[in-house]
Amino acid sequence: MDFAEAKKFKKKALVTGSFGQDGSYLVELLVEKGYQVTATYYPRAKMPSYLIPLKGKVDFVPLDVTDEQTFTEVLKQDFYDEIYNLAAITFVPTAAGAALKVKKVNEDSVSFLLNFLVENKLSTKFFQATSAYIFDRTQKMPLGLSSRIKPEEPYGISKAAAFFWTRFYRNYYRLYTVNGILFNHESPRRPNHFVIPKIISQAIEIKKGERDFIELGNLNVARDWGWAPDFVRAMWLSLQQNNPKDVIIATGQAHKLTEVLDIVFEYLKLGDWQKYIHIAPQLVRPNEAEEFYGDIRETKKLLKWKPSLDFKEMLVRIIEAKLNERN
């Protein structure tokens, strides 16, 4: 199509990875704000129930981001004012055993997309979902934009490469590109193989007599866990800046896994969680930082943004949602 002649009656956005936690919340936010949204998803993925109400309002398109021909067809389908790239292999243990696939999905697709924008002289604003796993986790906390980047496994390496590609195309080609460096974020839509939904779901199973214990790794880790809808709001705000700047998206606070257990078991009235926890050595990650959290002072000023929920409120919302799913 001739992008120069594309008629734009309202803002148009492309969201990759729309069936994931972040993608689904972002699609909902953009629809709320009046965007015309094209949302891609992995071809064999089943549409989650919470996105079904948006069928007819959103153009859902199957896309494997490693398939450059199909990706080109999607990118040529229309002019997009904003592109949010959220498609990725994100579960760190899975990524560790599939390095080349992780590189193709998390890195190569990003450089391909950015190059497409340059070749077609597009003024599209681009958001790259980058991970805090790009950082050297042994350095002083909190972590900010000047912190040392030193990833240790395929997931972090691929996200660091995408981070640098996004910066390169901004600095060299003057594209409007933003890296949002995301710390952990949770919601009822987070898959159960991640630790917080795992704890909540399995604690509910204990309460219902369906399970006797929960297997976990290092209980002393402290992480910066935020509310996913807050994080996607920051993603959108990051593309509304006059001049593109990378941002840290986090809460600025670290909470121990033991605190998660305290809150969950107290809310479910299960008593002492220590009676139900088994430590599994295979779940202890090598080179895992004890404490890991972000510096959001600049983000608060730049985007006029801050988290809307505190840690306990976030956990309670997830617990209540998981309980409702069981009723």
DODREN-934858 format. One record per residue (C-alpha): residue number from 1; residue in one letter; x negated, y negated, z. Coordinates in steps of 0.5 Angstrom, whole numbers, always signed. Each point is the difference from the previous one (the first is absolute). Layout:
BEGIN
<torvex NUM,A,<X,Y,Z>>
...
end
This chain:
BEGIN
<torvex 1,M,<+0,+0,+0>>
<torvex 2,D,<-2,-7,-1>>
<torvex 3,F,<-1,-2,+7>>
<torvex 4,A,<-1,-8,-1>>
<torvex 5,E,<+8,+1,-3>>
<torvex 6,A,<+2,+4,+6>>
<torvex 7,K,<+6,-4,+3>>
<torvex 8,K,<+0,+0,+7>>
<torvex 9,F,<+7,-1,+3>>
<torvex 10,K,<-2,+1,+7>>
<torvex 11,K,<-7,+3,+3>>
<torvex 12,K,<-2,+7,-2>>
<torvex 13,A,<-4,+5,+4>>
<torvex 14,L,<-3,+6,-1>>
<torvex 15,V,<-1,+5,+6>>
<torvex 16,T,<-4,+6,+0>>
<torvex 17,G,<+1,+6,+5>>
<torvex 18,S,<+7,-2,+1>>
<torvex 19,F,<+2,+6,+4>>
<torvex 20,G,<-5,-1,+5>>
<torvex 21,Q,<+1,-3,+7>>
<torvex 22,D,<-3,-7,-2>>
<torvex 23,G,<+3,+0,-8>>
<torvex 24,S,<+7,+2,+3>>
<torvex 25,Y,<+0,-6,+5>>
<torvex 26,L,<-3,-5,-5>>
<torvex 27,V,<+5,+2,-6>>
<torvex 28,E,<+5,-2,+5>>
<torvex 29,L,<-3,-6,+2>>
<torvex 30,L,<-1,-2,-7>>
<torvex 31,V,<+7,+1,-2>>
<torvex 32,E,<+3,-4,+6>>
<torvex 33,K,<-4,-6,-3>>
<torvex 34,G,<+3,+1,-6>>
<torvex 35,Y,<-6,+3,-5>>
<torvex 36,Q,<+2,+5,-5>>
<torvex 37,V,<-4,+6,+2>>
<torvex 38,T,<-4,+5,-4>>
<torvex 39,A,<-2,+6,+5>>
<torvex 40,T,<-4,+6,-2>>
<torvex 41,Y,<-1,+6,+3>>
<torvex 42,Y,<-4,+7,+0>>
<torvex 43,P,<+4,+4,-6>>
<torvex 44,R,<+1,+6,+5>>
<torvex 45,A,<+3,-4,+6>>
<torvex 46,K,<+7,+0,+2>>
<torvex 47,M,<+3,-6,+2>>
<torvex 48,P,<+1,-2,+7>>
<torvex 49,S,<+7,-1,+3>>
<torvex 50,Y,<-1,-7,+2>>
<torvex 51,L,<-2,-2,-7>>
<torvex 52,I,<+6,+3,-3>>
<torvex 53,P,<+5,-6,+1>>
<torvex 54,L,<-5,-4,-4>>
<torvex 55,K,<+1,+4,-7>>
<torvex 56,G,<+3,-4,-5>>
<torvex 57,K,<-3,-6,+3>>
<torvex 58,V,<-7,+2,-1>>
<torvex 59,D,<-4,+3,-6>>
<torvex 60,F,<-3,+6,+3>>
<torvex 61,V,<-5,+3,-5>>
<torvex 62,P,<-4,+7,+1>>
<torvex 63,L,<-8,-2,-1>>
<torvex 64,D,<-6,+4,+2>>
<torvex 65,V,<-5,-6,+1>>
<torvex 66,T,<-6,+4,-3>>
<torvex 67,D,<+4,+1,-7>>
<torvex 68,E,<-2,-6,-3>>
<torvex 69,Q,<+4,+1,-6>>
<torvex 70,T,<+7,+0,+4>>
<torvex 71,F,<-3,-6,+4>>
<torvex 72,T,<-1,-4,-6>>
<torvex 73,E,<+7,+1,-2>>
<torvex 74,V,<+2,-2,+7>>
<torvex 75,L,<-4,-6,+0>>
<torvex 76,K,<+2,-2,-7>>
<torvex 77,Q,<+8,+1,+2>>
<torvex 78,D,<+0,-7,+2>>
<torvex 79,F,<-3,-6,+3>>
<torvex 80,Y,<-1,+0,+7>>
<torvex 81,D,<-1,-6,+5>>
<torvex 82,E,<-3,+5,+5>>
<torvex 83,I,<-3,+7,+1>>
<torvex 84,Y,<-1,+3,+6>>
<torvex 85,N,<-4,+6,+0>>
<torvex 86,L,<+2,+5,+5>>
<torvex 87,A,<-1,+7,-3>>
<torvex 88,A,<-6,+4,+3>>
<torvex 89,I,<-2,+6,+3>>
<torvex 90,T,<+0,-2,+8>>
<torvex 91,F,<+0,+6,+4>>
<torvex 92,V,<-8,+0,+2>>
<torvex 93,P,<+0,+7,+2>>
<torvex 94,T,<+3,+2,-7>>
<torvex 95,A,<-4,-5,-4>>
<torvex 96,A,<-7,+3,+3>>
<torvex 97,G,<+1,+6,-4>>
<torvex 98,A,<+2,-3,-6>>
<torvex 99,A,<-5,-5,-2>>
<torvex 100,L,<+0,-1,-7>>
<torvex 101,K,<+8,+0,+0>>
<torvex 102,V,<+0,-5,+5>>
<torvex 103,K,<-5,-4,-4>>
<torvex 104,K,<+5,+0,-6>>
<torvex 105,V,<+6,-2,+4>>
<torvex 106,N,<-3,-5,+5>>
<torvex 107,E,<-6,-3,-4>>
<torvex 108,D,<+1,+1,-8>>
<torvex 109,S,<+7,-2,+0>>
<torvex 110,V,<-1,-7,+3>>
<torvex 111,S,<-6,-2,-5>>
<torvex 112,F,<+4,+3,-6>>
<torvex 113,L,<+6,-5,+2>>
<torvex 114,L,<-4,-6,+2>>
<torvex 115,N,<-4,+1,-7>>
<torvex 116,F,<+7,+0,-3>>
<torvex 117,L,<+2,-6,+3>>
<torvex 118,V,<-7,-3,-3>>
<torvex 119,E,<+1,+3,-7>>
<torvex 120,N,<+7,-3,-1>>
<torvex 121,K,<-1,-7,+3>>
<torvex 122,L,<+5,+1,+6>>
<torvex 123,S,<+1,-5,+5>>
<torvex 124,T,<+3,+6,+5>>
<torvex 125,K,<-1,+0,+7>>
<torvex 126,F,<-3,+6,+3>>
<torvex 127,F,<+0,+3,+7>>
<torvex 128,Q,<-5,+6,+1>>
<torvex 129,A,<+2,+4,+7>>
<torvex 130,T,<-7,+1,+3>>
<torvex 131,S,<-1,+4,+6>>
<torvex 132,A,<-4,-2,+6>>
<torvex 133,Y,<-4,+7,-1>>
<torvex 134,I,<-4,-4,-4>>
<torvex 135,F,<-4,-3,+6>>
<torvex 136,D,<-6,+3,+4>>
<torvex 137,R,<+4,+2,+6>>
<torvex 138,T,<-6,+0,+4>>
<torvex 139,Q,<+0,-8,+0>>
<torvex 140,K,<+2,-5,+5>>
<torvex 141,M,<+8,-1,+0>>
<torvex 142,P,<+4,-3,-2>>
<torvex 143,L,<-1,+1,-7>>
<torvex 144,G,<+1,-6,-5>>
<torvex 145,L,<-2,-2,-7>>
<torvex 146,S,<-7,-1,+2>>
<torvex 147,S,<-1,+7,+3>>
<torvex 148,R,<-5,+5,-3>>
<torvex 149,I,<+3,+5,-5>>
<torvex 150,K,<-2,+7,+0>>
<torvex 151,P,<+5,+5,-1>>
<torvex 152,E,<-2,+7,+2>>
<torvex 153,E,<+5,+5,-4>>
<torvex 154,P,<+3,+0,-7>>
<torvex 155,Y,<+7,-4,+2>>
<torvex 156,G,<-4,-5,+3>>
<torvex 157,I,<-5,+0,-6>>
<torvex 158,S,<+5,-1,-5>>
<torvex 159,K,<+4,-5,+4>>
<torvex 160,A,<-7,-4,+0>>
<torvex 161,A,<-1,+1,-7>>
<torvex 162,A,<+7,-3,-2>>
<torvex 163,F,<-1,-6,+5>>
<torvex 164,F,<-7,-2,-4>>
<torvex 165,W,<+4,+1,-6>>
<torvex 166,T,<+5,-5,+2>>
<torvex 167,R,<-5,-5,+2>>
<torvex 168,F,<-4,+1,-6>>
<torvex 169,Y,<+6,-2,-5>>
<torvex 170,R,<+2,-6,+5>>
<torvex 171,N,<-7,-3,+0>>
<torvex 172,Y,<-2,+2,-7>>
<torvex 173,Y,<+6,+0,-4>>
<torvex 174,R,<+4,-5,+4>>
<torvex 175,L,<+6,+5,+1>>
<torvex 176,Y,<+5,-2,+6>>
<torvex 177,T,<-2,+7,+4>>
<torvex 178,V,<+1,+1,+7>>
<torvex 179,N,<-3,+6,+5>>
<torvex 180,G,<+4,+1,+6>>
<torvex 181,I,<-4,+4,+5>>
<torvex 182,L,<+5,+4,+3>>
<torvex 183,F,<-1,+3,+7>>
<torvex 184,N,<+5,+6,+2>>
<torvex 185,H,<+7,-2,+0>>
<torvex 186,E,<+6,+5,+2>>
<torvex 187,S,<+8,+0,-1>>
<torvex 188,P,<+5,+6,-1>>
<torvex 189,R,<-2,+1,-7>>
<torvex 190,R,<-7,+2,+2>>
<torvex 191,P,<-2,+7,-2>>
<torvex 192,N,<+0,+5,+6>>
<torvex 193,H,<-7,+2,-1>>
<torvex 194,F,<-2,-7,+2>>
<torvex 195,V,<-2,+0,+8>>
<torvex 196,I,<+6,-5,+2>>
<torvex 197,P,<+6,+3,-3>>
<torvex 198,K,<-3,+7,+1>>
<torvex 199,I,<+0,-1,+8>>
<torvex 200,I,<+7,-3,+0>>
<torvex 201,S,<+3,+6,-5>>
<torvex 202,Q,<-4,+5,+4>>
<torvex 203,A,<+2,-3,+7>>
<torvex 204,I,<+8,+0,-2>>
<torvex 205,E,<-1,+7,-2>>
<torvex 206,I,<-3,+2,+7>>
<torvex 207,K,<+6,-4,+3>>
<torvex 208,K,<+5,+4,-4>>
<torvex 209,G,<-4,+7,+2>>
<torvex 210,E,<-3,+1,-7>>
<torvex 211,R,<-7,-1,+1>>
<torvex 212,D,<-4,+1,+6>>
<torvex 213,F,<-6,-4,-1>>
<torvex 214,I,<-4,-5,-5>>
<torvex 215,E,<-7,+1,-3>>
<torvex 216,L,<-4,-7,+0>>
<torvex 217,G,<-7,-2,-1>>
<torvex 218,N,<-4,-5,+4>>
<torvex 219,L,<+5,-3,+5>>
<torvex 220,N,<-5,-6,+2>>
<torvex 221,V,<+1,-3,-7>>
<torvex 222,A,<+3,-7,+0>>
<torvex 223,R,<+3,-3,-7>>
<torvex 224,D,<+3,-6,-2>>
<torvex 225,W,<+7,+2,-2>>
<torvex 226,G,<+5,-5,-3>>
<torvex 227,W,<+7,+0,-3>>
<torvex 228,A,<+1,+2,-7>>
<torvex 229,P,<+5,-5,-2>>
<torvex 230,D,<-4,-6,+3>>
<torvex 231,F,<-6,+3,-4>>
<torvex 232,V,<+4,+0,-7>>
<torvex 233,R,<+2,-7,+2>>
<torvex 234,A,<-7,-2,+1>>
<torvex 235,M,<-2,+3,-7>>
<torvex 236,W,<+6,-5,-3>>
<torvex 237,L,<-3,-6,+3>>
<torvex 238,S,<-7,+2,-2>>
<torvex 239,L,<+2,-1,-7>>
<torvex 240,Q,<+4,-7,+1>>
<torvex 241,Q,<-7,-3,+2>>
<torvex 242,N,<-2,-6,-4>>
<torvex 243,N,<-7,+3,-1>>
<torvex 244,P,<-1,+7,+1>>
<torvex 245,K,<-3,+2,+6>>
<torvex 246,D,<-1,+7,+3>>
<torvex 247,V,<+3,+2,+6>>
<torvex 248,I,<+0,+4,+6>>
<torvex 249,I,<+7,+3,+2>>
<torvex 250,A,<+0,+3,+7>>
<torvex 251,T,<+2,-2,+7>>
<torvex 252,G,<-6,-2,+3>>
<torvex 253,Q,<+1,+5,+6>>
<torvex 254,A,<-3,+7,+1>>
<torvex 255,H,<+5,+6,+4>>
<torvex 256,K,<-3,+6,+2>>
<torvex 257,L,<+3,+7,-2>>
<torvex 258,T,<+2,+1,+7>>
<torvex 259,E,<+4,-6,+0>>
<torvex 260,V,<+4,+3,-5>>
<torvex 261,L,<+1,+6,+4>>
<torvex 262,D,<+2,-4,+6>>
<torvex 263,I,<+5,-4,-4>>
<torvex 264,V,<+3,+6,-4>>
<torvex 265,F,<+1,+5,+6>>
<torvex 266,E,<+3,-5,+5>>
<torvex 267,Y,<+5,-2,-5>>
<torvex 268,L,<+2,+7,-2>>
<torvex 269,K,<+0,+1,+8>>
<torvex 270,L,<-5,+6,-1>>
<torvex 271,G,<-4,-1,+6>>
<torvex 272,D,<-8,+1,+0>>
<torvex 273,W,<-2,+0,-7>>
<torvex 274,Q,<-7,+4,+2>>
<torvex 275,K,<+4,+6,+1>>
<torvex 276,Y,<+2,+0,-7>>
<torvex 277,I,<-6,-2,-4>>
<torvex 278,H,<-6,+5,-3>>
<torvex 279,I,<-6,-3,-2>>
<torvex 280,A,<-2,+3,-7>>
<torvex 281,P,<-7,+0,-2>>
<torvex 282,Q,<+1,+0,-7>>
<torvex 283,L,<+4,-6,+1>>
<torvex 284,V,<-6,-4,+2>>
<torvex 285,R,<-2,-4,-6>>
<torvex 286,P,<-8,-1,+0>>
<torvex 287,N,<-3,-7,+1>>
<torvex 288,E,<+7,-3,+2>>
<torvex 289,A,<+0,-6,+4>>
<torvex 290,E,<+3,-1,+7>>
<torvex 291,E,<+3,-7,-1>>
<torvex 292,F,<+2,-3,-7>>
<torvex 293,Y,<+4,-6,-1>>
<torvex 294,G,<+0,-7,-4>>
<torvex 295,D,<-1,-7,+0>>
<torvex 296,I,<+6,-3,-2>>
<torvex 297,R,<-1,-8,+2>>
<torvex 298,E,<-1,-2,-7>>
<torvex 299,T,<+6,+4,-3>>
<torvex 300,K,<+4,-3,+5>>
<torvex 301,K,<-2,-7,-2>>
<torvex 302,L,<+0,+1,-8>>
<torvex 303,L,<+6,+4,-1>>
<torvex 304,K,<+4,-3,+6>>
<torvex 305,W,<+1,+7,+2>>
<torvex 306,K,<+0,+4,+7>>
<torvex 307,P,<+3,+7,+2>>
<torvex 308,S,<+7,+0,+2>>
<torvex 309,L,<+0,+6,+4>>
<torvex 310,D,<-5,+2,+6>>
<torvex 311,F,<-3,+7,+1>>
<torvex 312,K,<+6,+3,+4>>
<torvex 313,E,<+6,-3,-4>>
<torvex 314,M,<-3,+3,-6>>
<torvex 315,L,<-1,+7,+3>>
<torvex 316,V,<+7,+0,+3>>
<torvex 317,R,<+3,-2,-7>>
<torvex 318,I,<-3,+6,-3>>
<torvex 319,I,<+2,+5,+6>>
<torvex 320,E,<+7,-3,-1>>
<torvex 321,A,<+0,+1,-7>>
<torvex 322,K,<-3,+7,+0>>
<torvex 323,L,<+5,+2,+5>>
<torvex 324,N,<+6,-3,-4>>
<torvex 325,E,<-3,+5,-6>>
<torvex 326,R,<+1,+6,+5>>
<torvex 327,N,<+7,-2,+2>>
end
